[in-house]
Amino acid sequence: MTVENIQFVLGGARSGKSEFAEKLALASFAAMPANSAQLVYLATAEAFDDEMQARIDLHKARRSADWQLCDAPIDLPAMIRAHDGKDTTLLVDCTSVWITNLLINGKDIQLYRDDLIDALGTASGKIIVVASETGLGIVPDNKLSRQFRDANGKTNQAIAQIADCVFFLVAGIVQKIKSAEN
């Protein structure tokens, strides 16, 4: 049996990524020693309007009291390091929103991406990372959208490269596209 420390869940908007990732995290958590296991949700979204707050509330409503919620809209790599542990399962939801936060705050995306990959690669616990696949559509008509699509695509490639397992979701259907055995 192979150990899958980093699992990457990728798909389009409303494809079922987060719910599937939560199930993966709960299965990992359940397999850990009960007295020391931790289940941590690293949320990257911020509620700037009522619609986004409703989305955040929907995600929260699905989770039990077993989950510890930590907000990580910008300093995601630092939050991964702060909550990592051999009996910890971290769920990062989602790096695409994180990329948006970096862009709108004028951050150096390459620097943050490199730090994220380092944090993931050196973690001792289980990590499930969620991201949107944004490269399957048309070329966006404006500079900011193209910057996001490119930064998100490069980040997805970097995460998929180091992930032990990669899942792709389409309309709620899960396909494993990379496994630790490959």
N, C-alpha and C positions, 0 to 999 in steps of 0.2 A: 504494500500500500504506500502511495506517495503522500507527502505532506504538501498541502496547498496553503501556504502562508498568505499569499496575495492572490485574491480573486478579483477580476475586473468584470464589471457588468456594464455593457454598452448597448445602446439602442436609441430609437427615435423618441420624440416627445410622446408621452402617454402610451408607451409600449409595455409598461409593467415593470420597468427596471427597478424602481425603489422597492416595490412590494416583494419582488423576487430576491433582491439583495437582503432585505430584512429577514426573509426565510433562511437564507444562507447563514446570516449572522446568528440567528436563533439556534440553528443546528450546531454551529461551532460552539456557541456558549453552552449548550446542553451537554456537549461532550467534554467539557472542562470540569476540573474538581469543583464541586459545589461551594466549598468554603472559601475559595480564592478567586473564582471566576468573576470577570467584569464584562459588561456589555455597554459599549460607548458609541453613541451616535454623534458624529462630527458633522454638524449642519453648516452649510456654506451660505444658505439663502438669508436674505434680510427682507423684511416686509416694508416695502416703500409705498404700498397701496393696499386697498382692501382685498383685491383679487389675489395678490401674493400672500396676504395673511391667511386667506381661506385655504390656499394650497398648503401652507405650513401647518395650519390647524388640522387638515385632513391627514397629513403624515403623522402628526402627533397622536391623533385619535387611534391610529392603528397600533401604536406601541404600548406595551404593558409597562408596569412600574419597574421591571427588570432593567430598563434602559436608563443610562445616564446621558443626558443631553448636554453637549458643549457646542457653543457657537464658534465657528471658524471661518468668517467671511474673507479674511485676508491672510492671517497667520496660520494657515493650515499645516504646513510642515512642523511648526513649533508645537501645535496642538497634538499632532501624531506622536511626536517625541514625548510630550508631557504625559500622555495617557497610555503609552506602550507598556506592555508587560507580557510575559510568557503565558499567563492565564487570562489575557484580555483579548476580546474581539472588538475591533474598531470597524464601524461602518461610516465611510465618507460619502456624503450625498450632498452635492455632486461637484465634481471638478469643473464641469462646464459653467456652472453658476459662479464658481470660484474664479475662473478665467474672466468672466464678465466683470466681477468685482475688481480684479486687478486692472483690467482695461480702464474702467471708469474712474479708478483712483490713480491712474497714471503710474502704475508700478512697472518695474522691469520684469516682464513675463518670463524671459529666459532664465533670469536669476532665480525667480520663485519656482519655476518648473524644475530646474536643476536641484534646488533644495528639497522639493517634494519627492523627486526620484531618490535622492539620498535618504530621506526620512523613511520612505517605503522600503528601500533596499536594506536598511539596517535595523528595521523593526524586528522584535522577537515574538510578537503576538500575531494573531490572525487579523488580516485587514481585507475588507471588502470595499472596493472603490466603484462608485457609480459615475457614469458620464453619458452625455448625449452624443450620438453620432450625427455630426452636422455636415459631413462631406458627401452625402448622397444626393443633394439637391443641386439647384442651379448656382452659378456664381452670383453672389449678392451684388446689388446695384450701388452700394455705398462703401466708402473706405472703412468705417468702423465695423460694419458687418463682415467685410472681408478680413480685417484684422482678427476679429473674433474667430471666424471659421478657421483661419490658418493657425492661430495659437491653440485653439481647441484640438484641431487635427494633430498638431505636433505633440501636444500633451497626451492625447490618446495613444499615439504611436509609442511614446516613451513608456507609458504605464503598461501597455500591452507587451512590450519587450521584456519587462522585468516580472510581469505577472506569471504565476504558476498556472493559472487557469483563466480563460477569457470566455465569457458568455455574450451572445448577441441575441437581443429580444426584438421580435417583430410581432405586433398585434397580440402580445401576451404569450407568444410561443417562444420558448427558450431553445437556443442552439448553442452547444459548447463548440467553440471554434479553436480553442487551444487548451491543452491539458498538460499536466506535469509530465505525462508519459511521452509527449511529443518531443 
